[in-house]
Amino acid sequence: MKFIDETKIRVIGGDGGRGCVSFHREKFISRGGPDGGNGGAGGDVIAVADAQLTTLLDLRYHKECKAGRGQHGMGSDCHGRRGEDFIVKVPVGTIVRDARTGETIGDLDKAGDRVVLAAGGRGGKGNAHFVSSTNRSPRFAQPGEPGEDRELEIELRLLADVGIIGVPNAGKSTLISVISAVRPKIADYPFTTLVPNLGVVSYDEGKSFVVADIPGLIEGAHQGHGLGDKFLRHVTRTSVLIHLLDASRIDPKNPLADWSTINRELALFDEEVGTKPQIVVANKIDIPEARENAMVLEKNLPDSYRPLHLISAVTGEGVKALVQKVGMQLERAKRVKGEEAGDAAGS
């Protein structure tokens, strides 16, 4: 299935039905009085987060979503039926914005979350509604109101606990294929990975986390260079980042070059992303010169990013220890988040 994580659609709420002008007519009853019913309200366009969906592909080819119109009012005080809602199913993690104002309409980050994208119009009142002591037989009714009509930007941000970042060909796809059941394309050329890959990683007994392999980043990514910021949004929801470096390509004279470049791009894209906890990992240590390069890298890393983790995604060396480390860091992050939420509720 093609991975689509952004699109634009037009949503139109249903028009309200018009009110009815009617007078009661029955044998032996003269001047029965007004009995025109109200029109029904138009249906709403509603987005619902569906855990079974992983892409916005359906919306890419369904550009207009229109709810049903309300039924017109009828005589004998019969009110019109409400129009049918139009349900738009989207993946969990979808953000909806107004294309004109940029206002966020909804962030559907849990399965079953719902948000009204376009409200239906109100139904018109029938003439029976306007009866008063001074107007016993009104001969007018209201028209139905039109539903909302708006252009929306739909954006998907993957819900992953951990994001694997790094320059192209650092071994991100190989690592995710080793620690999870995902089988991404793996090849020795830049930008082999064209879309994010999601995998579930098990650690300890009954514990797991979701990891996302983000396509390789290069200098200028926040401005759209390479695959650019197209996929940087997918690390915004993560709690921990695995910063993977190819130890065989580290320049001993400038060992932090790739690491600094990626961190700079993250901060320029989103300051909050730039401050996320990172586990720095040197990959491909099965290559002879890679281990020596990794030692040089660790000496130059800031203290807050140590210790450097050495792994070989191909041979499996150090991978199990890395997974355990990530699991522990996630548990710590969840505890801190829980404590902050408790403090906020208490205040």
N, C-alpha and C positions, 0 to 999 in steps of 0.2 A: 504494500500500500504506500502511495506517495505521501511523504511527510509535508504537510502544510501547516505552518504555525502563525500565519497572519493573513487576513483578508478584510475586505470591506463589503458590507451588505446594506440594503435599504429595508427598513422595517416600517410597516404601516398598520396602525390599529384600525379595527373595524369601525365603520361609521355607525352612529346611533340611528335607530329607526325613528321615523317621524310620528308625532302624535296624531290621533284621529279626531275629526269633527263628525260627530254622530248624535242623533236624537232618538230616544226610545220610541219605538212604534209598536203598538200592540192593540188588538181589537178591544174596544170598550174602555181603553185608557187614552184619554186625550191629553195632549201636552205632557208627554212622559218625561220630558227633560233631557238634558245632555247626558250622553253615556259613552263618549269617545275615550278610549283607553290610551295609556302612555306607550310610546315606542320603547323597544328594548335597547339596552346599552350595547355598544359594539364590543367585540372580543378584544383581548389583549394579545400582544406578541410577547411570549415569555421564554427566556433562556433557562435551561435546566442542565446542570452538570451531570454527565453520564460517565460512570467509571469504565464503561466498556469502550469508550472512544479514546483515541490517541492522537488524532489529527483533525484539522479543520477542513479536510478535503471536501466534505459534502457541501459546506457553505461556499467554497470556491466556485461551485457550479450552480448554486442556488442563490442568486444575488438579491432576490426580492422575497420578503416574507410578509404576507398580508393576512390579518385575522378576519373572521367573518363579520358581516354587518348585522346590526340588530334588526329584529322583525318590526314592522310598522304596527302601531296600535290599531285596534279594531273596535267596532261597536259593541254594545252590551258590556261596557267596562272591561273589555279583554285587553290586557297589556301584551305587548310584543315580547317574543322570546329574546334572551340575550344572545349575542353573536358568539360563535365558537372561537375559543382561544387558539392561537397558532403557537405550537411548542417547538422551540429551536433547541435541539440537543447539541451540547458542546462538551469537549473533554474537561475533566477536572483540571483546574489551574488556568482557566480562561479569564482574561480581563476584557471588559467591554467599555469602549470610550465613545463619546459623541465626536464624530469626525469634524464637526464645525467648531466646537468650543474646546475640545480636548478633555472635557469633564469625564471622570471615571463614573460609569453608571453601575458597574458591578464587578466584583472580583470573586469568581466562583471557585473557591479553593477546597471545597469538600463535596463529595458525591451527594447529589440531591439538592444542592443549593439552587435557589431560583431567584430570578430578578426580572421585573417587567421592563421590556425594552421599548415598547410603544403601547400606551394606554388607549383603549377604545373610547370612542366618543359617547357622550351622554345621550340617552334617548329623549326625544321631545315629549312634552306633556300634552295629553289629549284635552279636549274642551271640558270634560267633566272635572278636571283639576281646577278650572278657573271659575267655577260657580261660586257666587257670593250673594249677599243680601241685596246688593245693588246691580248685580249682573246675573240674572237668573238663567239666561240662555246664551252663553258665549258661543260665538260662531267662528272661533279661531283656535288653532293649536300650534304648538312649537314644532319646528323642523328638528331633526336629529343633528347632533354636532359631529363634525368629522373627527376621525381618529388621528392620533399623533403620526406624523410622517417624518422620519429622520434617517440620516446616513450614519452608520456606525463603523468603527474600526474594531475588529476582533483580533485579539492577540493571545497566543497560547504560551504560557511559561510552565515548563515541565516541573512537576513536583518530585524533586529528588532530595535526599538527605545529603548526598555527597556529589560534588562535581569534580571530574578529572580534567585538568587544564594543562596546557603546555604548547610548545611550538609544534609545527607539523612533524610527523615521523618520530615523536619522542617515545612512542610505544603505547599510547593511550588505548587504542583498540585491542592490542594484544593483552594488555592488563585486564580490561573489562571482560574479555573472552575467557581469561583464566579464573577470575574470581566469581563469575556468574555464568548463566546459561546463554547469554547473548553471543551471537556469532556474527560480528560485523565484518565488513570487507577489510582485509589486511594486505597491504602491498607497500613496496619500498619506493614511494614517490609522494610528494607533498599533496595534502588535501585528499587523501584516500577516503577519509570520513567526510561525507557531505551533509549529513544530518546527525543530530544527537542520538545516541543509543542509550536506552534505559535497561538496567539489569538489577536483579535482586541478589544481594550478597548475604549469605548466612555466616554467622559467627557464634561461638559458644553454643549452648543448647537452647533452641527455640527462639534465638534472636536473629534479627536481620535488618538490613538497611537497603535503601534504593540508591543506586549510583548512576550518574549520567556521564557519558563520555562526550565531551564537547569538541567539535571540530577544531583543528589546530589554529592558533592565533599567531599573528605576526604584527610587527610594528605598524601602527596606523589602523589597527583593527577597529578602534572606537569610531573612526571616520569612514569605515566601510571598506578598508583595504583587505585583500584576501577574501575570506568569507565574512570579514568585518563584524559589525555588531549584530548581524542577522541572528546569531546564536548566543551572543553574550547574555541576552536576557534570561537564558535558561539556567544561569548560575545564581540569579538573584534570590531564589527561594532556598538555596542550599544552606546547610549549617556549617559544613566543613568543605574545604577544597584540598584535593590532592594535586600538588603542583609537580608534575612529572617532567624530569629533565633527562635528556640523552647523554649519559656520562661519557660515551665514546666520542662525542663531538664537543665537549667542553674545552674551551681554549684556556690553558693554564695561565696565560698572561692576562686574561680577562674572564675569569671563571663565572662571574655573576651576570654576564651579558644577557643570556636568554631569560634568566630568572627576573632580572630587572625590567626587561622589555615587557614581559607579560604582566608583571605587577603594575607597571605604569599604565598599560592599556586598561586594566581592570579599574584602576582609580579614576582614569579619565572618563570611562563609560559610566561609572556609578561609584561615588565615594564609599558607600556602604559595602559594596562588593569588594572594594579594595582593602577593607579592614576585616574581612571574614577570616576566621582561623584557617591557617594553611599547614599542611603536612608536606614538607619538601622531600621529594623522592628522587634518587639518582637511579635510573634504569640502565639495563644492558651491561651490568658489571661482569657478565660472563666474557666480555671482550677484554683482552689483556690490559690495554692502556686505560680502560674505563675506571677501574678501581683507583688507580693513582690520581686520575682527574677528579674523582669524587672526593678524595681526601683534601685536595687543594680547594675544591668548592666549599667543603664544610668549614675549613679554616676561615674563609672569607664571609660566610653567612652571618648575618646579625644573630646575636644570642637568642632572641625570641623565636627564631626559626630552627634552632637546633633541638635535638640531634637530627642530622641528615639520615634518612633511611635508604639503605642500599638494597636494591632488588634486581633480579633478572626475571622479567615476565616470561621469557622463553623457557628457562630451566626451572622456574618456580622458587629460586632462592630468595628468601626474605619476604615472600608474598604473604604467607600466613601471618607472620608477625605484623606486617603492615595492616592487614585486615583487622586484627585484634586491636591495634592502636587506633584505627579509625572508629571502631565500635566503642571503645572506651571514651574517645573524645566526644562522640555523639551523645553518649549517656550523660557526660558531664555538661554538655551544652543544654540538654533537655532539663537537667536539674536546675541549672541557673535560670533558664527561661521560666520554669515553674515557680521558682522562688520570687522572681521579679513580678510574675503575674499575681502571686499571693500578696506581695507587698502593695501592689497597685490596688488590689481589691480591698485590702485593709485600710488604705488611706482614703 
